[in-house]
């Protein structure tokens, strides 16, 4: 909540559901959304923050989360690599998914919070 306030997002919310994901090799998530009146938090338990610069960006993207955002009328594609301790917070109505996993372990904890207006 502190980070939301720092970014001038003043919302009240309550946790509604949480779950964990433990991917196997080749595991992935198709593009999807969560509820439109929620905020989603993704917390990574595994992964390396330092990517090998000798490996192509395409190979380094395996297992990354991706999202389609909008800025005005323009869609924006964004990918998020995973590393242990990384936390991503996004609106529940943002389309997102996960590229196939090649490096194990790959575990995440996800929590949705209902926004109270």
C-alpha positions as a printed Julia matrix, in Angstrom:
117×3 Matrix{Float64}:
   0.0     0.0     0.0
   2.92    2.32    0.7
   4.16    1.96   -2.9
   0.7     2.75   -4.29
   0.57    5.95   -2.21
   4.1     6.89   -3.34
   2.79    6.69   -6.93
  -0.2     8.88   -6.0
  -2.67    5.98   -6.14
  -4.87    6.28   -3.09
  -7.07    3.18   -2.92
  -8.63    1.21   -0.14
  -8.66   -2.52   -0.73
  -9.09   -5.86    1.0
  -7.5    -9.21    0.08
  -9.98  -11.54   -1.62
  -8.03  -14.56   -2.88
  -4.47  -15.84   -3.11
  -2.81  -18.85   -4.69
   0.61  -20.13   -5.63
   1.99  -21.43   -8.9
   4.81  -23.94   -9.24
   5.65  -24.3   -12.91
   7.23  -27.31  -14.55
   9.46  -27.14  -17.63
   7.35  -25.75  -20.48
   4.67  -24.47  -18.08
   3.02  -21.22  -19.13
  -0.06  -19.01  -18.67
  -2.22  -17.92  -21.56
  -3.22  -14.28  -21.78
  -5.93  -13.52  -19.21
  -7.3   -10.9   -16.83
  -8.58  -10.94  -13.27
 -11.62   -9.04  -11.95
 -11.99   -5.47  -13.18
 -12.44   -4.14   -9.65
  -9.25   -5.6    -8.21
  -5.52   -5.08   -7.92
  -3.29   -8.12   -8.56
   0.06   -8.69   -6.84
   2.6   -11.2    -8.19
   5.51  -12.13   -5.93
   8.38  -14.22   -7.34
  10.12  -16.77   -5.14
  12.77  -17.81   -7.69
  14.86  -16.44  -10.52
  18.07  -14.57  -11.12
  18.25  -10.78  -11.24
  21.5   -10.86  -13.24
  20.93  -12.11  -16.78
  23.86  -13.4   -18.82
  24.68  -10.66  -21.39
  26.04  -13.34  -23.74
  22.59  -14.92  -24.07
  20.06  -13.43  -26.49
  17.17  -11.35  -25.18
  14.78  -13.94  -26.63
  16.31  -16.74  -24.56
  16.42  -14.51  -21.46
  12.67  -13.84  -21.92
  11.71  -17.5   -21.35
   9.47  -17.6   -18.28
   8.85  -13.84  -18.23
   5.44  -12.41  -17.52
   4.08  -10.21  -20.29
   1.29   -7.64  -20.28
  -0.57   -5.44  -22.74
  -1.0    -1.94  -21.36
  -2.49    1.17  -22.9
  -1.27    4.72  -23.07
  -4.01    6.82  -24.6
  -5.16    4.92  -27.68
  -1.89    3.01  -28.14
  -1.4    -0.54  -26.88
   1.96   -1.15  -25.2
   3.6    -4.56  -24.81
   5.75   -5.02  -21.69
   7.59   -8.07  -20.42
   8.72   -8.57  -16.83
  11.57  -10.95  -16.06
  11.38  -12.8   -12.78
  13.83  -12.83   -9.91
  13.51  -13.89   -6.31
  11.82  -11.14   -4.31
  10.4    -9.21   -7.27
   6.87   -7.94   -6.73
   4.64   -6.71   -9.56
   1.35   -4.93   -8.9
  -1.14   -4.32  -11.69
  -4.81   -3.63  -12.23
  -6.89   -6.78  -12.51
  -8.26   -5.82  -15.94
  -4.83   -5.77  -17.62
  -4.27   -8.65  -20.04
  -1.19  -10.64  -19.02
   0.36  -14.12  -19.26
   3.63  -16.04  -18.82
   5.99  -17.31  -21.51
   6.99  -21.01  -21.31
   9.34  -21.81  -18.44
  12.77  -23.32  -19.1
  14.57  -22.71  -15.79
  13.43  -24.38  -12.58
  12.37  -23.82   -9.94
   9.83  -21.16  -10.94
   7.35  -20.39   -8.18
   5.09  -17.4    -7.59
   2.5   -16.27   -5.08
  -0.43  -14.29   -6.48
  -2.96  -12.26   -4.51
  -5.98  -10.3    -5.65
  -7.29   -7.36   -3.64
 -10.79   -5.95   -4.1
 -10.75   -2.19   -4.58
 -13.21   -0.38   -2.32
 -14.31    2.92   -3.79
